[in-house]
Amino acid sequence: MNTRKRAGQGFVAGSLIGTLGGLIGLGGAEFRLPVLVGLFRLSTLEAVILNKAMSLVVVASALLFRLRAIPFEQLIQHGDVALNLLAGSLIGAWWAAGHALTMPRTRLNQVIMVLLVGLAVVMLSESWLGLHDSGAPLFEGGPTRIVVGLLAGFGIGTVAALLGVAGGELLIPTIVLIYGIDIKLAGSLSLVVSLPTMIVGFARYSGSDAFAVLKAERPLFRWMVVGSILGAGMGGLLLGLVPPEILISGLGVILLISAVKTFKHAH
C-alpha cells in the first residue's frame, strides 16, 4: 500500500472513529487499535504506541475544546478527585507499559483481546444499566473512598497503557459512581486524569524498538489525527440525533466483534 493511499485511508478511518467517539464523548482509541492492527497491518506493540501518540493529541485537543463548557476553575474545585485517581493511574500505566515491552507478542495479543472484550462489555453494561447517570456517590469521603479511588486508578492506568487509550470509557463511569459527579464534569475530569497517565505510559514505551513506528508511519499518524479531531467535532455537532443507549450498544457489539476477529489472528 503506497504512502498516499495509506494516509487517505487513515484520514477516513480517523474521521469515522472520531465522529462515533464524539457522539458518545470518547476519543475513539478503543476502535483505532483494531483498525491499526487489522487494516494497516502494524504489529500489536507498534499499534499500541501509535495509538497512544494519537490519543495524546486528541485528548489534549478535546480538553481545550471542553474548557468553554467546563471552565478550568470548576475543574480545580474537584482537583482532589483527579489527584486521587491519578495517584493510582500513573503507577498502573508505568507498571503495565513495562510489562508490555517484555511480554511475548502472542501473550500481548491475548491480553489486549481480553481487555477490548472487557471494554465492549463495559459499554454494553453502561447502556443497559444506565451507569452514566449521576446520583449519590458510593462513598461520602474518607480513607475508604481514597483507597477505592487508588485501586480504580491503578486498574484504569493499566488498561490505558496496554491499549494506548485515554481510558474515558472506564474513567467517566468511575467518577460518576464513586464520587457522584455530573456526567459532563466527569468527562472533563477524565481528560485531566488521562493526559498525564498517557504521558507516563508513552515515556515508558520510548525505550522500545517499536517506538520507531512514529517516524515510519508519520503520514498515517498525521492524517489519522486530523481525521480524528475533525470527526470528534462533527460528532459533537450531531450529538442528540441518535439515542445514546442505542449508539453505545451498537458500538459495544462492533468493538466486541472486531477485537476478537483482529487479535485472535494477529501475528
C-alpha positions as CSV (number, residue, x, y, z in Angstrom):
1,M,0.0,0.0,0.0
2,N,1.6,3.3,-1.1
3,T,2.0,6.2,1.4
4,R,-0.6,8.4,-0.1
5,K,-3.3,5.7,-0.1
6,R,-2.4,4.7,3.4
7,A,-2.6,8.3,4.6
8,G,-6.0,8.7,2.9
9,Q,-7.4,5.6,4.5
10,G,-6.0,6.8,7.8
11,F,-7.9,10.1,7.4
12,V,-11.2,8.4,6.5
13,A,-10.8,5.8,9.4
14,G,-9.9,8.6,11.8
15,S,-12.8,10.7,10.8
16,L,-15.3,7.9,11.2
17,I,-13.9,6.8,14.5
18,G,-13.7,10.4,15.7
19,T,-17.3,11.0,14.8
20,L,-18.5,8.0,16.7
21,G,-16.3,8.9,19.6
22,G,-17.7,12.5,19.6
23,L,-21.2,11.2,19.6
24,I,-20.6,9.4,22.9
25,G,-18.0,11.6,24.4
26,L,-14.9,9.4,23.9
27,G,-11.7,9.7,21.9
28,G,-12.3,6.5,20.0
29,A,-8.9,5.0,20.7
30,E,-10.6,1.7,21.6
31,F,-11.7,1.5,17.9
32,R,-8.5,2.8,16.4
33,L,-6.4,-0.1,17.8
34,P,-8.2,-2.9,15.9
35,V,-8.0,-0.8,12.8
36,L,-4.3,-0.2,13.1
37,V,-3.7,-3.9,13.5
38,G,-6.3,-5.2,11.1
39,L,-6.3,-2.7,8.3
40,F,-2.8,-1.2,8.4
41,R,-1.1,-4.4,9.5
42,L,1.0,-3.0,12.3
43,S,2.4,-5.3,15.0
44,T,0.4,-5.1,18.2
45,L,3.1,-3.2,20.2
46,E,3.6,-0.7,17.3
47,A,-0.2,-0.2,17.1
48,V,-0.4,0.5,20.8
49,I,2.4,3.0,20.7
50,L,1.0,4.8,17.6
51,N,-2.5,4.7,19.2
52,K,-1.2,6.3,22.4
53,A,0.6,9.1,20.5
54,M,-2.7,9.8,18.6
55,S,-4.6,9.7,21.9
56,L,-2.3,12.3,23.4
57,V,-3.1,14.8,20.7
58,V,-6.8,14.0,20.6
59,V,-7.3,14.2,24.3
60,A,-5.3,17.5,24.6
61,S,-7.5,19.0,21.9
62,A,-10.7,17.7,23.5
63,L,-9.7,19.2,26.9
64,L,-9.1,22.6,25.3
65,F,-12.4,22.4,23.4
66,R,-14.3,21.5,26.6
67,L,-12.9,24.4,28.6
68,R,-15.6,26.6,27.2
69,A,-18.3,24.4,28.7
70,I,-16.5,23.3,31.8
71,P,-14.1,26.2,32.9
72,F,-10.8,25.5,34.5
73,E,-11.9,26.9,37.8
74,Q,-14.6,24.3,38.0
75,L,-12.0,21.5,37.4
76,I,-9.8,22.9,40.2
77,Q,-12.7,22.7,42.6
78,H,-12.7,18.9,42.1
79,G,-8.9,18.6,42.0
80,D,-9.0,16.1,44.8
81,V,-10.9,13.6,42.6
82,A,-8.4,13.9,39.8
83,L,-5.4,13.6,42.2
84,N,-6.9,10.5,43.9
85,L,-7.4,8.7,40.6
86,L,-4.0,10.0,39.2
87,A,-2.1,8.6,42.2
88,G,-3.2,5.1,41.1
89,S,-3.3,5.5,37.3
90,L,0.3,6.8,37.0
91,I,1.6,3.7,38.8
92,G,-0.6,1.4,36.8
93,A,0.5,3.0,33.5
94,W,4.2,2.7,34.3
95,W,3.9,-0.9,35.5
96,A,1.7,-2.1,32.6
97,A,3.8,-0.4,29.9
98,G,7.0,-2.0,31.3
99,H,5.3,-5.5,31.2
100,A,4.1,-4.9,27.7
101,L,7.7,-4.3,26.5
102,T,8.9,-7.7,27.8
103,M,5.7,-9.8,27.2
104,P,5.7,-12.3,24.3
105,R,3.8,-10.9,21.4
106,T,1.3,-13.8,21.4
107,R,0.6,-13.2,25.1
108,L,0.2,-9.5,24.4
109,N,-2.3,-10.1,21.7
110,Q,-4.3,-12.3,24.1
111,V,-4.2,-9.8,26.9
112,I,-5.3,-6.9,24.6
113,M,-8.1,-9.0,23.1
114,V,-9.4,-9.7,26.6
115,L,-9.2,-6.1,27.6
116,L,-11.0,-4.9,24.5
117,V,-13.7,-7.5,25.0
118,G,-13.9,-6.2,28.6
119,L,-14.3,-2.7,27.4
120,A,-17.1,-3.8,25.0
121,V,-18.9,-5.4,27.9
122,V,-18.5,-2.2,29.9
123,M,-20.0,-0.2,27.1
124,L,-23.0,-2.6,26.9
125,S,-23.4,-2.5,30.6
126,E,-23.4,1.3,30.7
127,S,-26.0,1.4,28.0
128,W,-28.3,-1.2,29.6
129,L,-27.8,-0.3,33.2
130,G,-27.5,3.5,32.9
131,L,-24.1,3.7,34.6
132,H,-23.6,7.2,33.2
133,D,-26.5,8.6,35.3
134,S,-25.1,10.7,38.2
135,G,-26.5,10.4,41.7
136,A,-25.4,9.9,45.2
137,P,-21.7,8.8,45.5
138,L,-20.9,5.3,46.6
139,F,-18.6,6.7,49.2
140,E,-19.1,10.1,51.0
141,G,-15.4,10.5,51.6
142,G,-12.7,9.5,54.0
143,P,-10.0,6.7,53.7
144,T,-12.3,4.2,52.1
145,R,-13.0,6.4,49.1
146,I,-9.3,7.3,48.8
147,V,-8.3,3.6,48.7
148,V,-11.1,2.7,46.2
149,G,-10.0,5.6,44.0
150,L,-6.4,4.5,44.1
151,L,-7.3,0.9,43.1
152,A,-9.7,2.1,40.4
153,G,-7.0,4.5,39.1
154,F,-4.4,1.7,39.0
155,G,-6.7,-0.6,37.0
156,I,-7.6,2.2,34.6
157,G,-4.0,3.2,34.1
158,T,-3.0,-0.4,33.4
159,V,-5.7,-0.7,30.7
160,A,-4.8,2.7,29.2
161,A,-1.1,1.8,28.9
162,L,-1.7,-1.6,27.4
163,L,-4.2,-0.4,24.8
164,G,-2.8,3.1,24.1
165,V,-6.2,4.6,25.0
166,A,-7.3,7.5,27.2
167,G,-9.5,5.3,29.3
168,G,-12.5,7.6,29.3
169,E,-14.9,4.6,28.9
170,L,-13.7,3.5,32.3
171,L,-12.9,6.8,34.0
172,I,-16.2,8.5,33.3
173,P,-18.5,5.9,35.0
174,T,-15.9,5.5,37.8
175,I,-16.0,9.3,38.6
176,V,-19.8,9.3,38.4
177,L,-20.3,6.3,40.6
178,I,-17.6,6.7,43.2
179,Y,-17.8,10.5,43.5
180,G,-21.3,11.2,42.4
181,I,-20.2,13.9,39.9
182,D,-22.3,15.2,37.0
183,I,-21.6,13.3,33.7
184,K,-20.4,16.5,31.8
185,L,-18.0,17.4,34.5
186,A,-16.9,13.8,34.8
187,G,-16.0,13.9,31.1
188,S,-13.6,16.8,31.6
189,L,-12.1,15.4,34.8
190,S,-11.5,12.1,32.9
191,L,-9.4,14.0,30.4
192,V,-7.4,15.7,33.2
193,V,-6.6,12.3,34.5
194,S,-6.0,10.7,31.1
195,L,-3.4,13.2,29.8
196,P,-0.6,12.7,32.4
197,T,-1.4,9.0,32.6
198,M,-0.8,8.6,28.9
199,I,2.3,10.7,29.0
200,V,3.8,8.3,31.7
201,G,2.9,5.3,29.6
202,F,4.3,6.9,26.4
203,A,7.6,7.7,28.2
204,R,7.8,4.1,29.3
205,Y,7.4,2.9,25.7
206,S,10.1,5.2,24.4
207,G,12.8,2.7,25.1
208,S,11.2,0.1,22.8
209,D,12.4,-0.6,19.3
210,A,8.8,-0.4,18.2
211,F,8.9,3.3,19.1
212,A,10.4,3.8,15.6
213,V,6.9,3.3,14.2
214,L,6.2,7.0,15.0
215,K,8.8,8.0,12.4
216,A,8.0,5.2,9.9
217,E,4.3,5.9,10.0
218,R,4.4,9.7,10.2
219,P,1.9,10.4,7.3
220,L,-0.6,7.8,8.7
221,F,-0.2,9.4,12.1
222,R,-0.7,12.9,10.9
223,W,-3.8,12.2,8.7
224,M,-5.4,9.9,11.2
225,V,-5.1,12.5,14.0
226,V,-6.5,15.2,11.7
227,G,-9.4,13.0,10.8
228,S,-10.0,12.1,14.5
229,I,-10.1,15.7,15.6
230,L,-12.4,16.7,12.7
231,G,-14.6,13.7,13.3
232,A,-14.8,14.4,17.0
233,G,-16.0,18.0,16.2
234,M,-18.6,16.6,13.8
235,G,-19.8,14.0,16.3
236,G,-20.3,16.9,18.8
237,L,-22.4,18.7,16.3
238,L,-24.5,15.6,15.6
239,L,-24.9,14.9,19.4
240,G,-28.5,14.1,20.2
241,L,-29.5,12.8,16.8
242,V,-29.0,9.2,17.9
243,P,-30.3,7.9,21.3
244,P,-27.1,7.3,23.3
245,E,-28.3,3.9,24.6
246,I,-28.7,2.6,21.0
247,L,-25.4,4.1,19.9
248,I,-23.3,2.7,22.8
249,S,-24.9,-0.7,22.4
250,G,-24.1,-0.8,18.7
251,L,-20.5,0.3,19.2
252,G,-20.1,-2.2,22.0
253,V,-21.1,-5.0,19.7
254,I,-18.8,-3.7,16.9
255,L,-15.9,-3.5,19.4
256,L,-16.5,-7.0,20.7
257,I,-16.6,-8.5,17.2
258,S,-13.6,-6.5,15.9
259,A,-11.5,-7.2,19.0
260,V,-12.0,-11.0,18.8
261,K,-11.6,-11.1,15.0
262,T,-8.5,-8.9,14.8
263,F,-6.4,-10.0,17.8
264,K,-7.3,-13.7,17.6
265,H,-5.5,-13.8,14.2
266,A,-2.9,-11.1,14.8
267,H,0.8,-12.1,14.2
